[in-house]
Every structure is written in structure tokens, then in C-alpha cells.
Amino acid sequence: QVQLVESGGGLVQAGGSLRLSCAAFGSFFGFNVMGWYRQAPGKQRELVATIASGGTINYADSVKGRFTISRDIAKTTLEMNSLKPEDTALYYCNLQILASTQNYWGQGTQVTVSS
């Protein structure tokens, strides 16, 4: 069993920056993908960015050029710059272990961007 613990988030003005971190506790092996998803009120959860254990990175078009994802084995960080009010959402950390089809979620951390 793996537990994901998130930190960071908060309230920031438009144009500001925030950093989210997520640490995975527990053992896991094989090819995996860590990433961030977000869900705004009344909307579906959507992908923000992912980074695979092999290094492949994927960003949602809406955050390209503003957000940067990185990882260090069992920890991932999301640097968010030039934040916009539409970035306001509950951000969730995710770990997918492809070989075992296991999928883990963090508890979510709130990001609020004021205009």
C-alpha cells in the first residue's frame, strides 16, 4: 500500500507563484507515473501534469509554459508560475503503477488564485 502526502498550495494573487509537493510513502516497483490533477467546483477532475519514472513529461495545454513538474524517485513537485484565477481548484497528487494497475490519490490541496 502506498500513501501520498501533499504539501503546498494556498491563496495567491493572479500572476503569482506556488509550489506543490507530493511524497509517496510505501514500497512500489516497476514503471510508474506520478502527476497532478485538479478539480474545480462543478467541473470534472482534469490532468495538469505527469512525469513517468522513465522521465517522460506531459502537460495540459492550459498550463504549458507556466507549470513545471519534476520528480525524485518517490517525490514529485509542481512549480506553478503566472497563476490565473482559472487555476483555482483542488489539486490532487496521483501515482499509477502500470505493471500492477494500482492507482493512488492524495487527499488534495487547495489552490486559490485571486484576481
VEXFI-820778 format. One record per residue (C-alpha): z negated, x, y. Coordinates in steps of 0.02 Angstrom, whole numbers, plus 50000, padded with zeros to 5 digits. Each point is the difference from the previous one (the first is absolute). Example, Ala and Ser with C-alpha at 12.3 -4.5 7.8 and 13.67 -1.06 7.14 Angstrom:
// residues 2
496105061549775 500335006950172 
***
This chain:
// residues 115
500005000050000 500445006250173 499174994950163 500885001950167 498905002750152 500804998150171 499415006250169 500664999650176 500764985550091 499284991150150 500544993850170 501245009450108 501114996450149 501884999149982 500745017449999 498445007549923 499715008249832 498924997349847 499765008749834 499664991449835 499375009349847 499844994749820 499135009449860 500234995749817 498455001849892 500215000749812 501205008549882 501834996349992 501485009449929 501874999850006 501284995350130 499224989250134 500314993250172 498704998350137 500354989950154 499534987750135 500394981650016 499504988050137 499744981550020 499954991050166 499264982550015 501194987049931 501195013049932 500335007749831 499395017349955 501335012950040 500325018149960 499625012650138 500245016849915 499875007949829 499955017749934 500285004549819 499135013749903 501665009049999 500074999350190 501274986350031 499564990050157 500534982650049 499704991050166 500284982450058 501354999750134 498764993050125 498905015649993 501285013949979 499785013450132 498264993750046 498985001149839 499795015149886 499314999349824 499315014949907 498985003149844 498945012849911 499984995449815 498744985750007 499934996950188 501264992850118 500024999450190 501024989250117 500225006550177 500504985850113 500715004050173 500794989550137 499114984849932 500644982850047 499124983150001 501094994949853 499185013849897 498404989850002 499534995949821 498835003349856 500595016349922 499795002749813 500075016149902 500944999049835 500155010849845 501314996549868 499965009949837 501714997049930 499765006149822 498594987749970 500584986650122 498285000450080 499904994250180 498475002250110 499584993750175 498735004950129 498914987450089 501055000650159 499655006750174 500394990850162 501185007150130 500094990650164 501185005250139 499734991850169 501394997850127 
***
